[in-house]
């Protein structure tokens, strides 16, 4: 893996920090890891901090496929707030994911991400059904 992650459980959500060098094929592994860790912890909200991820180039087509993959794997079962303030900060993959019913938002600050995770009740995860 080009990246590494750490995971900790907060009171009402999980927090994942991803660091290292961005590679598309490495990053697309994380939605399944997120889903499995949330199921294991019984928590369906997660804050993903990408501030330590070194991104020199992220083509728009990769953002499209990342957004699509997140929506496919996490659906509306897991609410995910992404903190990302790098040079290539884009909300394109957010648009792709949310247009496919994912509960995802990109933020520049951890505080705003936490507020959305905990207080925005309109975007709450549906109960998780492992049959889907």
Secondary structure, DSSP 8 states (H G I E B T S, - for coil): --EEEEEEE-SSSEEEEEEEE--HHHHTTHHHHHHHHHHHHT--EEEEEEEEEE-S---HHHHHHHHHHHHHHHTTTSEEEEE--STT--SHHHHHHHHTT-EEEEESSHHHHHHHHHH-GGG------TT-
